[in-house]
């Protein structure tokens, strides 16, 4: 299967505008919510969501960044996780924390993110916003806000590219064989676990 674009730049923009409106509606405003973007591609997506909310609500939603490297359940099998800086410059106690990631797959990355957030305090609630939900859950985790649900086979790869990191905005689907043939630029190609 050749690479197929499943979300163009315009599709991504429309999906994030819709999610931003859904966040405001579900939370009856944004006074008590914060976004926490999961490194890497969850961070620019969180910033875009906050920007859309600012555009139509005139409110700045706080944004944090979260590295889940040490919280993953597959850390023992790695030579050593590549760590990045977690930056949550606000108190999460009593807040509605909205975790933001690019792809929801098995649910393992989100479980790790929830564990990490709980180390920062006790949120009133944790919600999840993802650009793509590709199915294949191994844990009972469900996204509250989804840009697009894409049924996939286990051997397919969902690759999110964002302008801030990759120089373009698109979501493509391909097979793992095609991924192996492409140069490895360090991106999380299988989508979030």
One Martini backbone bead per residue (centre of mass of N, CA, C, O) as a GRO file, in nm:
protein
  193
    1UNK     BB    1   0.091   0.039   0.028
    2UNK     BB    2   0.077   0.343  -0.029
    3UNK     BB    3   0.088   0.644   0.052
    4UNK     BB    4  -0.177   0.814   0.239
    5UNK     BB    5  -0.371   1.084   0.260
    6UNK     BB    6  -0.595   1.165   0.544
    7UNK     BB    7  -0.467   1.460   0.612
    8UNK     BB    8  -0.469   1.777   0.557
    9UNK     BB    9  -0.412   2.089   0.643
   10UNK     BB   10  -0.715   2.167   0.637
   11UNK     BB   11  -0.818   1.926   0.800
   12UNK     BB   12  -0.661   1.991   1.056
   13UNK     BB   13  -0.775   2.270   1.109
   14UNK     BB   14  -1.074   2.186   1.130
   15UNK     BB   15  -1.040   1.980   1.359
   16UNK     BB   16  -0.923   2.185   1.571
   17UNK     BB   17  -1.158   2.378   1.576
   18UNK     BB   18  -1.367   2.175   1.667
   19UNK     BB   19  -1.230   2.087   1.928
   20UNK     BB   20  -1.224   2.364   2.061
   21UNK     BB   21  -1.532   2.390   2.077
   22UNK     BB   22  -1.580   2.130   2.243
   23UNK     BB   23  -1.421   2.215   2.492
   24UNK     BB   24  -1.592   2.460   2.566
   25UNK     BB   25  -1.865   2.318   2.585
   26UNK     BB   26  -1.801   2.085   2.789
   27UNK     BB   27  -1.665   2.310   3.006
   28UNK     BB   28  -1.811   2.581   3.018
   29UNK     BB   29  -1.543   2.674   2.922
   30UNK     BB   30  -1.182   2.778   3.033
   31UNK     BB   31  -1.107   2.856   3.337
   32UNK     BB   32  -1.032   2.524   3.434
   33UNK     BB   33  -0.822   2.476   3.203
   34UNK     BB   34  -0.562   2.259   3.061
   35UNK     BB   35  -0.283   2.203   2.861
   36UNK     BB   36  -0.114   1.881   2.771
   37UNK     BB   37   0.157   1.811   2.584
   38UNK     BB   38   0.285   1.547   2.411
   39UNK     BB   39   0.577   1.448   2.335
   40UNK     BB   40   0.583   1.610   2.049
   41UNK     BB   41   0.308   1.664   1.871
   42UNK     BB   42   0.120   1.761   2.110
   43UNK     BB   43   0.224   2.050   2.147
   44UNK     BB   44   0.137   2.200   1.883
   45UNK     BB   45  -0.157   2.115   1.912
   46UNK     BB   46  -0.212   2.261   2.178
   47UNK     BB   47  -0.140   2.545   2.073
   48UNK     BB   48  -0.361   2.554   1.859
   49UNK     BB   49  -0.602   2.520   2.041
   50UNK     BB   50  -0.545   2.773   2.210
   51UNK     BB   51  -0.558   2.969   1.970
   52UNK     BB   52  -0.854   2.918   1.894
   53UNK     BB   53  -0.973   2.997   2.166
   54UNK     BB   54  -0.867   3.284   2.167
   55UNK     BB   55  -1.014   3.378   1.905
   56UNK     BB   56  -1.326   3.309   2.032
   57UNK     BB   57  -1.278   3.388   2.365
   58UNK     BB   58  -1.019   3.556   2.478
   59UNK     BB   59  -0.851   3.308   2.605
   60UNK     BB   60  -0.585   3.183   2.797
   61UNK     BB   61  -0.456   2.870   2.780
   62UNK     BB   62  -0.274   2.673   2.945
   63UNK     BB   63   0.060   2.531   2.870
   64UNK     BB   64   0.202   2.209   2.859
   65UNK     BB   65   0.477   1.976   2.890
   66UNK     BB   66   0.528   1.613   2.816
   67UNK     BB   67   0.738   1.357   2.936
   68UNK     BB   68   0.706   0.984   2.920
   69UNK     BB   69   0.967   0.808   2.925
   70UNK     BB   70   0.963   0.707   3.244
   71UNK     BB   71   0.644   0.586   3.220
   72UNK     BB   72   0.689   0.364   3.049
   73UNK     BB   73   0.648   0.004   3.010
   74UNK     BB   74   0.924  -0.011   2.799
   75UNK     BB   75   1.197   0.085   2.940
   76UNK     BB   76   1.358  -0.182   2.995
   77UNK     BB   77   1.400  -0.241   2.669
   78UNK     BB   78   1.584   0.000   2.676
   79UNK     BB   79   1.884   0.166   2.672
   80UNK     BB   80   1.757   0.463   2.686
   81UNK     BB   81   1.579   0.722   2.736
   82UNK     BB   82   1.482   1.000   2.571
   83UNK     BB   83   1.502   1.309   2.721
   84UNK     BB   84   1.277   1.565   2.811
   85UNK     BB   85   1.120   1.850   2.892
   86UNK     BB   86   0.918   1.920   3.150
   87UNK     BB   87   0.637   2.174   3.136
   88UNK     BB   88   0.447   2.271   3.428
   89UNK     BB   89   0.352   2.613   3.508
   90UNK     BB   90   0.117   2.474   3.686
   91UNK     BB   91  -0.154   2.396   3.870
   92UNK     BB   92  -0.354   2.090   3.871
   93UNK     BB   93  -0.529   2.141   4.096
   94UNK     BB   94  -0.868   2.124   4.006
   95UNK     BB   95  -0.825   2.070   3.711
   96UNK     BB   96  -0.871   2.051   3.363
   97UNK     BB   97  -0.701   1.810   3.198
   98UNK     BB   98  -0.568   1.823   2.862
   99UNK     BB   99  -0.464   1.587   2.674
  100UNK     BB  100  -0.219   1.592   2.400
  101UNK     BB  101  -0.222   1.414   2.085
  102UNK     BB  102  -0.183   1.268   1.779
  103UNK     BB  103  -0.200   0.944   1.856
  104UNK     BB  104  -0.425   0.675   1.903
  105UNK     BB  105  -0.376   0.339   2.007
  106UNK     BB  106  -0.322   0.144   2.276
  107UNK     BB  107  -0.277   0.358   2.547
  108UNK     BB  108   0.010   0.369   2.685
  109UNK     BB  109   0.086   0.671   2.668
  110UNK     BB  110  -0.159   0.774   2.828
  111UNK     BB  111  -0.103   0.627   3.088
  112UNK     BB  112   0.169   0.763   3.133
  113UNK     BB  113   0.057   1.054   3.137
  114UNK     BB  114  -0.125   1.022   3.382
  115UNK     BB  115   0.095   0.951   3.581
  116UNK     BB  116   0.256   1.214   3.545
  117UNK     BB  117   0.036   1.417   3.626
  118UNK     BB  118  -0.004   1.303   3.919
  119UNK     BB  119   0.283   1.416   4.012
  120UNK     BB  120   0.153   1.730   4.004
  121UNK     BB  121  -0.133   1.623   4.110
  122UNK     BB  122  -0.501   1.688   4.145
  123UNK     BB  123  -0.719   1.660   3.928
  124UNK     BB  124  -1.046   1.684   3.849
  125UNK     BB  125  -0.967   1.614   3.541
  126UNK     BB  126  -0.917   1.392   3.255
  127UNK     BB  127  -0.853   1.457   2.920
  128UNK     BB  128  -0.874   1.370   2.557
  129UNK     BB  129  -0.675   1.481   2.272
  130UNK     BB  130  -0.689   1.385   1.922
  131UNK     BB  131  -0.625   1.365   1.590
  132UNK     BB  132  -0.585   1.036   1.596
  133UNK     BB  133  -0.783   0.735   1.575
  134UNK     BB  134  -0.671   0.384   1.520
  135UNK     BB  135  -0.694   0.191   1.740
  136UNK     BB  136  -0.594  -0.096   1.921
  137UNK     BB  137  -0.659  -0.143   2.213
  138UNK     BB  138  -0.506  -0.240   2.543
  139UNK     BB  139  -0.664  -0.015   2.687
  140UNK     BB  140  -0.920   0.165   2.870
  141UNK     BB  141  -0.910   0.405   2.628
  142UNK     BB  142  -1.060   0.733   2.560
  143UNK     BB  143  -1.145   0.984   2.361
  144UNK     BB  144  -1.300   1.304   2.377
  145UNK     BB  145  -1.120   1.411   2.128
  146UNK     BB  146  -1.156   1.387   1.762
  147UNK     BB  147  -1.053   1.439   1.447
  148UNK     BB  148  -0.991   1.122   1.350
  149UNK     BB  149  -1.111   0.815   1.251
  150UNK     BB  150  -0.885   0.526   1.177
  151UNK     BB  151  -0.894   0.242   1.036
  152UNK     BB  152  -0.656  -0.018   1.110
  153UNK     BB  153  -0.386  -0.198   1.069
  154UNK     BB  154  -0.121  -0.311   1.243
  155UNK     BB  155   0.086  -0.267   0.983
  156UNK     BB  156   0.017   0.017   1.001
  157UNK     BB  157   0.101   0.369   0.954
  158UNK     BB  158   0.078   0.668   1.144
  159UNK     BB  159   0.170   0.995   1.015
  160UNK     BB  160   0.256   1.292   1.174
  161UNK     BB  161   0.267   1.628   1.046
  162UNK     BB  162   0.425   1.932   1.157
  163UNK     BB  163   0.541   2.237   1.099
  164UNK     BB  164   0.717   2.281   1.365
  165UNK     BB  165   0.886   2.001   1.289
  166UNK     BB  166   0.839   1.912   0.955
  167UNK     BB  167   0.724   2.151   0.747
  168UNK     BB  168   0.432   2.009   0.768
  169UNK     BB  169   0.073   1.928   0.705
  170UNK     BB  170   0.005   1.584   0.784
  171UNK     BB  171  -0.163   1.264   0.720
  172UNK     BB  172  -0.034   0.933   0.702
  173UNK     BB  173  -0.058   0.610   0.540
  174UNK     BB  174   0.118   0.297   0.597
  175UNK     BB  175   0.351   0.065   0.586
  176UNK     BB  176   0.617  -0.072   0.746
  177UNK     BB  177   0.792  -0.118   0.495
  178UNK     BB  178   0.796   0.185   0.414
  179UNK     BB  179   0.923   0.286   0.674
  180UNK     BB  180   1.194   0.131   0.647
  181UNK     BB  181   1.273   0.278   0.374
  182UNK     BB  182   1.278   0.519   0.536
  183UNK     BB  183   1.415   0.756   0.694
  184UNK     BB  184   1.528   0.811   1.020
  185UNK     BB  185   1.410   1.104   1.220
  186UNK     BB  186   1.278   1.023   1.518
  187UNK     BB  187   0.998   0.960   1.477
  188UNK     BB  188   0.676   0.871   1.578
  189UNK     BB  189   0.531   0.645   1.356
  190UNK     BB  190   0.301   0.460   1.501
  191UNK     BB  191   0.208   0.622   1.705
  192UNK     BB  192   0.054   0.632   1.974
  193UNK     BB  193   0.032   0.417   2.258
   0.00000   0.00000   0.00000
